[in-house]
Amino acid sequence: MGCLLALLAAISPRFVIFLLWIFTDRLTIAFRSGWEGVLGFLLLPYTTLFYALVYAPGKGVDSFGWVIVAIGVLIDLSSLTYGSRARRRRAPAER
């Protein structure tokens, strides 16, 4: 099941977050309020997914877990940057 989720996360992290929310209690364990999860779902899906996966109840996130979360931030930022570049390339020059 974990490998399938990893493959799906590469394609659509929001879908995997939705599956985690429906079938597990992982998101309720990782986030104190529902707003954190909703904002993460909308704005930073990879970061939210990675944080939910590395969070350990009672201990929080250890040092290696923060490295994984930082990788999620980098992936989210790179996807935002790539998306804005692609939009600029497609838009006709208005002059």
N, C-alpha and C positions, 0 to 999 in steps of 0.2 A: 504494500500500500504506500509506503514511504517513497519508493522510486517513482510510482505513478504520480504522486503529488509533486515531486521534484520536476518531472517532465512537464506536467501541466503548469507549474509555476513559471517555467521558462517561457511558456506561451502566454499565459494569462494569470498574473498573480491575484487579481481581484476574484477570479473564479475559484481559486484555491482558498482564499480567505473566506469566501461564501461557503465552500464545502466544509472548512474547519468550523465555521459558525453553526452550520446545520448539524453535523455529525459528531463533533467533539465539544468539550468544554475548554479547549485550549485558549480561546480568546478571552473568555471570562476569567480565567486564571491569570492571564498576562496583563489585562487592563482593568483598572479599578472601576472606571466608568465606561459606559457605552460610547460616550463622545470621543474618547481617544481612538477607539477602534473605527468609528465612522469617519473621523477626520483622516486617519491613516489610510483607510480604504479609498477615500477620494483623492488625497494629495500624494501620499507616499506609500504605494501598495507593497513594494518589495521590502522597504524598511519595516512596515507593520508586520508583514509575514515573517520576516527573519527574527524580529523581536519576539513575536509570539512563540516561535519555535525554540529559541534559546533561553527563554525565561523559565526559571525553576522556582516553584513555590517555596517560600521561606528563605531562599537564598538570593533571589533576584537574578541578575545577569552577571556572570563571572567575566574575567578579563578576555578570554578567547571569544566569549559571546559578544562582547562589544566590538570585536574585530569583524564578526559576522554581520552585526547591525551596521557597521560602517561600510561594509561592502554593499549592503542594501541601499544605503544612502547614495553611494557612488553610482549604482545602477539606476536609481530613480533620477538622479541629476543628469546622467548621461542620456537617458531616454527623453527627458524634457528638452535637453539641448538638441538632440538629434531631431526631435519633432519640430522644434522651431526652425531649424535649418531647412528641413524638408518643406515646411509651409512657405518659407521665403523663396525657395527655389521654384515652387509651383506657381506662386502668385505672379501674374504678369506685371511688368514694370509700368507704373502709372506716371507718365511724364507729359 
